[in-house]
């Protein structure tokens, strides 16, 4: 059945990010009145392809592509105003009006020029121990948030000299100038920029927690969108090679100001294999040239940075962990078609670490780095058909169906959606899935009619 007015869904990454959340959120958005982003910054990139047209979004939820859907950037997001305005301008140049449909929390923290400088300097100092960040200021902005010296969107309203905002920016810029080599930054210029930002941003600023709770009280369905993925969560991921926010289910509540009881289900997004960007252990990583083949077939380059992604086999240990940590109701499997050319597939079912067999990721990075993946091998379907472009599960090769069933068993959650290509329409909504009720009104018309 179609989602009802009380069905609110959280969509989260179940791997190291880049799982294809943008396409899935875009697919689901017509069933929801509001799509709300809870954390992260413009280091996240969501790519959506509609009838051959590609849209790359970084801060704005991909629900913005659907008229009538209101999009919310919550208090847990760190906002670079220049990046946000560039994204709005790009959408409007392509005929997508964001006016009145985009709200930004007054409590969200602002990324200012000194944050970018601080992050780049930090990565340089770390050298071989660098985290592999995008150096876009996300980490330092979250650091200032935790240190209680950050600047929030609502603070920009009072950019007068001698005011509280001026004093905070002067203090932060002074600290930046002590920490960063090279030309000093003038805090007065940063303050002037903040005033210009507020002039344009003001019409979008709102108490988004109040807005969301009013919508929920009115039984208007909300889709909660996370950025990055579970293994990049600052608490539950592969620390310290993680992002600076909570990309798991708890981040939805704290990042949007909603209670846990309003979340009726959690959809985890996974690739049919595994990728990660940046540094840190990656148990199932493939050696070159195998990784390069998968990278080329899957176009595995960051939407935000263009960086090549590291590629590996499906890691059921990590996905099973993500299902447990987030209470995932179901999974959406993306990029199944990328595996069409392989004769044989491998699935990591456990880790061998120090003579012990592990079925959960170890807590420390040193332990994870020493783990060896334990693989199960399954036949591919290169000689028996293709999944690319399939829109009905009956069109999938038998070996592909068997692969999906095994991943469900190992992950502990049913696969509700199967993506077989980059376009919005290249999608299978599984009618026999317990989670099909979330998706009924979102399926392509030809599937609804069957």
Phi, psi and omega in degrees: 000157177293156174303144177266175183291353178254005181270111179243134190236136172259135178244119186227151174283138183252007179231228180259033183082178178062028184277350183102030181297327182301314180296318183291318177298318177301317180297319185278336191306324181300340180274359185234150177276330185224139170240124188235127179267133191254338185199178180085185179220206182276016168280346175273143178226123178248121180256128178233131178242121181237113181052042178087347178272130182260130174240128177245117183245144183241318180247323185278130177303146184289355171298344181297341180286353182249116177303141179093349178263127176269135181248138184238132169256110191279176183294340180279352179274144170258128193248120169269110185302321180298318179293320179296314181295322178298321180293317178298315181298320180295318179295315182293328177294341181252018172086013180253111183273122179264355184302125179077355182244004180232121180241140180238132182294135176292345181264357178290143180277151185258136170270123180246167187307325182291337177294319179296318179298317181296321182290317179298318180294321179296316179297321178297318181293326183290334178057238182294341180267012183301154182278331184089036180286172177276354182056039178257008175093004184295308182302307179300328177295317176293325176299315179294325177300311181292329181276359178063032175234019181279170176246128180257161182308314182297334179294335184294345182295337182239083182259024180288146175301138180088353180276179183296319180297316179301317180295320181292317179295318178301316180297316182292321180291323177299317177295322178297316182294333176284331187267340188245131175281160180103191184301142178286153176264139180267116183297332180294323177293323177295320179295318178298320178296320179299321179295320178294321178300315183299323180303318181276326187281332189310316182297340181267347189280136182206165167280090189287334174297315178296316180301313182295317181292326174295318178298317179295319177297328179276006178062036172267120188291142183237135172256123180262121186250124174264162175247167183055213184207171186304318183285357173253003179297139186293336177262318189254359182266195184275066182300137008269006181275067187222175172276182187257016181221174179270106181271005179263184192298327179298330179294337177296314183291311182287330183277352180231348181073043175235157180274156183295336184289346180277350181271111185272342180193158181231119179258118178267136180258128179225147168278160176287356172220201183226142172224159167209155178245145177093190185274174176113159181299147182212088191305322186262016184300135179276149172284153170289146007269003179301317180297321181295323177297313180295322180297318180291315181296321183266003183049054187273077176226137186302133178292332181272324189239341186079002181294139176294136178272144172286139187239144179204176178290163178299129181254096182290337177297311180294319182291320177299321175298316180296320178300317181291312184297324185261352185063044186293130180282324183200171179239152167246122183261120181253161173059032174300325183295338180296337182271003186301333186267005185263137178276337184216142180237150177236144179233128176279118182255349180189171176243137171259118187222114179059037180081000181248145177266124181250140175247003173231149177297137176292159186284327186260151182292328179296318178295315182298322181295335181267357182284143173249131180290143174256122189253149167245136183255139177228151178290144172277188183232022184300331182263002186235010179139182182227152175262342185305124177080358180296139180235009178219132182302331180294342179274354180282140173302151182303321181294327177291319177296320179296321178298314179298316180298320179292322178294324175298313181301315184286327184277333180083019178212146180286149174271115184265331182229140176235122177263127184243018179176172185281336183285151180309320185282346181278071188212141174246124172260115186282116184288338181270004181281141174301339181266008184298336180298335178289338199244353190307314184278358183258351183291152173304149186304322183294334177278326180296332184278350183283000000 
